């Protein structure tokens, strides 16, 4: 049963969310409170055409998604909700025309607020790090 749930989550994250499908996002690790993904480089993610580098906004989008996925590991029903309140990204190095690995980890989960830290890597080198703050709402369906 647990394996079926993991397969369902993997398919939902990779294939059902349009931006993830467009980017080719692939789950590498999915654990309670932690996620790691791989996103391949493609021409559509270029922001600096002179150097053929990733667009920072695309990297921020991936990092926001990874923070949300980490939060989603604490969902208790399909009706639970998660929405970004704030996102801060520090770009440490230009991202080359290579895949990006992004990981996210929950650092605080309160009654309504979730905080995650995210890191983006290329060739095992940190290229960006960030923090996401999310509104996290659990829908209690225990009486249904």
Order of alpha helices (4+ residues) and beta strands (2+ residues): alpha-alpha-beta-beta-beta-beta-alpha-beta-beta-beta-beta
